[in-house]
Amino acid sequence: MKTLIVGDIQGCYQEFLELLTLTGTTAEDSIVTVGDLVDRGPDSRSVVDFFRNTPGAKSVLGNHERKHIRWFRGEITPEVSQEIARAEFGEQEYNEAIGFMESFPVFVDLPEAIVVHAFWEPGISLKDQKARVLVGGMSAEKYVQGVCKNRPWWELYDGPKPLIVGHHDYSKHGVPLNYQNRVYGIDTGCCYGRALTGLILPDFRCISVPAKRDYWGEIRQKYNYPIR
């Protein structure tokens, strides 16, 4: 039995299925994602349906799930990626998907590693980490940069076991981050046409599948939407 940690899927359902096949993941194994199941890729609905209906599969809360939750509550104005995903779900299923996303924890503490979506604040225990730091977003990024004096936050990671995150493809080339076998960044930009990466525990072995297309680039061009 193994645990497969999956980077930001963001609606790239076919690549996710290919990753499951390539890693030999079975019903006896566990699947954990770093969040951002939805938006920017072509099939957010199927990704969410998989995690809703598959025993042993779970996700931490990513900033894109949080955007949907906050939009649903009337707290923010959506971006085009949220509007497209909501239309893809349809209103009834979208309501159910929001309820599911609201159940996501901000971290998963596994025997071998801690899984969060975005960042870590040094000098703070896991239970006392700010939710917005773990989940990410622009304000959280600015906060962490200030705390870390503009050093890469992962260089100051001081948690009790290895940390696995997503949120950014730090290489910008679809290559996962491995900092001293202590911090693993496995968002490799699948929705941008790069790759989807999984990290297999307990071996800490990375496996990636190439993206089929630059889905988000195609959507931006279609809607004349600026790069974000």
C-alpha positions in Angstrom: 0.0 0.0 0.0 1.3 3.4 -0.9 0.2 7.1 -0.8 0.2 9.2 -3.9 0.4 12.9 -3.4 -0.7 14.8 -6.5 0.2 18.3 -7.5 -2.3 21.0 -8.6 -4.7 19.2 -11.0 -6.8 22.2 -11.9 -9.3 20.4 -14.1 -6.7 18.3 -16.0 -8.7 15.1 -15.6 -7.1 13.1 -18.4 -3.6 13.8 -17.2 -4.7 12.8 -13.7 -6.0 9.4 -14.9 -2.8 8.9 -16.8 -0.8 9.6 -13.6 -2.9 7.1 -11.7 -2.1 4.5 -14.3 1.6 5.3 -14.6 2.0 5.1 -10.8 0.1 1.8 -10.6 -2.3 3.3 -8.0 -5.0 0.9 -7.0 -8.1 1.0 -4.7 -5.9 -0.2 -1.9 -3.7 2.9 -2.1 -4.4 6.4 -0.7 -4.5 9.6 -2.8 -4.0 13.1 -1.4 -3.8 16.2 -3.5 -2.2 19.5 -2.6 -5.4 21.4 -3.5 -6.5 23.4 -6.6 -8.6 20.6 -8.1 -10.4 23.1 -10.2 -10.2 26.0 -12.6 -8.1 26.7 -15.7 -8.1 23.1 -17.1 -10.9 21.5 -19.2 -12.7 19.2 -16.7 -13.0 20.5 -13.2 -16.3 18.7 -12.7 -14.8 15.2 -13.3 -11.9 15.9 -11.0 -14.2 16.9 -8.2 -16.5 14.0 -8.9 -13.6 11.6 -8.6 -12.6 12.9 -5.2 -16.2 13.0 -3.9 -16.8 9.4 -5.0 -13.5 7.6 -4.4 -12.8 6.1 -0.9 -9.2 6.8 0.2 -8.9 10.0 -1.9 -8.8 13.5 -0.3 -7.6 17.0 -0.9 -6.3 19.9 1.2 -7.9 23.3 0.6 -6.3 25.3 -2.2 -6.7 28.9 -3.0 -8.9 28.1 -6.0 -11.3 26.1 -3.9 -11.4 29.0 -1.4 -12.1 31.4 -4.2 -15.2 29.4 -5.2 -16.4 29.2 -1.6 -16.0 32.9 -1.1 -17.7 33.7 -4.4 -20.6 31.4 -3.4 -20.9 33.3 -0.1 -20.9 36.6 -1.9 -17.6 37.7 -0.5 -15.6 38.3 -3.7 -16.1 38.9 -7.4 -15.1 35.8 -9.5 -12.5 35.6 -12.2 -13.3 34.0 -15.5 -11.8 30.7 -14.5 -14.4 30.4 -11.6 -17.2 31.5 -13.9 -16.3 28.8 -16.5 -16.0 26.1 -13.8 -19.4 27.0 -12.3 -21.1 26.8 -15.7 -19.4 23.5 -16.3 -20.9 22.1 -13.1 -24.4 23.4 -13.4 -26.1 25.1 -10.4 -27.2 22.0 -8.6 -23.9 20.1 -8.8 -22.1 23.4 -8.1 -23.9 23.8 -4.8 -22.9 20.2 -3.9 -19.3 20.8 -5.0 -19.1 23.9 -2.8 -20.3 21.8 0.2 -17.6 19.3 -0.6 -14.9 21.9 -0.9 -15.9 23.4 2.4 -15.0 20.1 4.0 -11.3 20.2 2.9 -8.8 20.6 5.7 -6.0 23.2 5.4 -3.4 20.5 6.0 -3.0 16.7 6.1 -0.5 15.3 8.6 0.7 11.9 7.3 3.2 9.6 9.0 5.9 10.5 6.4 5.1 14.1 5.6 2.8 17.2 6.0 0.7 18.2 3.0 -0.5 21.8 2.6 -1.3 23.9 -0.5 1.0 26.9 -0.4 3.3 28.1 2.3 4.8 27.7 5.8 5.6 30.4 8.3 8.9 29.6 10.2 8.8 29.6 14.0 5.2 28.5 14.1 3.9 25.0 15.0 1.7 23.2 12.5 -1.4 23.6 14.6 -0.7 27.4 15.0 0.0 28.1 11.3 -2.4 30.7 9.8 -4.9 29.2 7.5 -4.3 31.9 4.9 -0.6 31.0 4.8 -1.2 27.3 4.3 -3.9 27.9 1.6 -2.1 30.7 -0.2 -3.1 33.7 -2.3 -1.5 37.1 -3.1 -1.9 38.6 0.4 -0.5 35.4 2.0 2.5 35.5 -0.4 3.3 39.1 0.5 3.0 38.2 4.2 5.3 35.3 3.9 7.8 37.3 1.9 7.9 39.9 4.6 8.4 37.3 7.4 11.1 35.5 5.4 12.9 38.8 4.5 12.4 38.0 0.8 14.3 34.7 1.1 12.6 31.7 -0.4 10.3 30.5 2.3 11.3 26.9 1.8 14.8 27.6 2.9 13.5 28.5 6.3 11.1 25.6 6.7 11.4 24.2 10.2 8.6 21.7 10.5 8.9 18.3 12.2 8.8 16.3 9.0 9.1 16.8 5.2 6.6 19.3 3.7 4.8 18.7 0.4 3.2 21.8 -1.3 1.7 22.9 -4.6 0.5 26.4 -5.6 3.4 27.5 -7.8 5.5 25.8 -10.4 8.7 27.3 -9.0 10.8 26.1 -11.9 8.4 27.6 -14.5 9.4 24.5 -16.6 7.3 21.7 -15.1 10.1 20.4 -12.9 9.2 19.7 -9.2 11.1 21.5 -6.4 13.1 19.3 -4.0 14.8 21.4 -1.3 17.2 19.2 0.7 14.6 16.4 0.9 12.7 18.6 3.3 10.4 20.6 1.0 8.8 19.2 -2.1 6.9 21.5 -4.5 4.9 19.4 -6.9 2.8 22.0 -8.8 4.4 21.6 -12.2 1.9 23.7 -14.2 -0.3 21.1 -15.9 -3.0 23.6 -16.9 -0.2 25.7 -18.5 0.8 22.9 -20.8 3.7 21.6 -18.6 3.2 18.5 -16.5 1.2 16.9 -13.7 3.4 15.4 -10.9 2.8 12.8 -8.3 5.0 12.0 -5.3 4.8 8.5 -4.0 5.2 7.8 -0.3 6.9 6.3 1.6 9.7 6.4 -1.1 9.4 10.2 -1.9 9.6 9.2 -5.6 8.3 11.8 -8.2 6.6 10.8 -11.4 5.2 13.2 -13.9 3.0 13.0 -17.0 3.1 15.7 -19.7 0.1 18.0 -20.2 -1.7 17.5 -23.5 -2.1 21.2 -24.2 -1.8 24.7 -22.7 -5.4 24.8 -21.5 -5.2 28.1 -19.7 -3.4 29.7 -22.5 -6.2 28.7 -24.9 -8.9 30.0 -22.5 -7.1 33.3 -22.0 -6.9 33.7 -25.8 -10.5 32.8 -26.3 -11.7 35.3 -23.7 -9.0 37.9 -24.2 -8.1 37.4 -20.6 -4.8 38.8 -19.1 -2.2 36.5 -17.7 -2.4 35.9 -13.9 
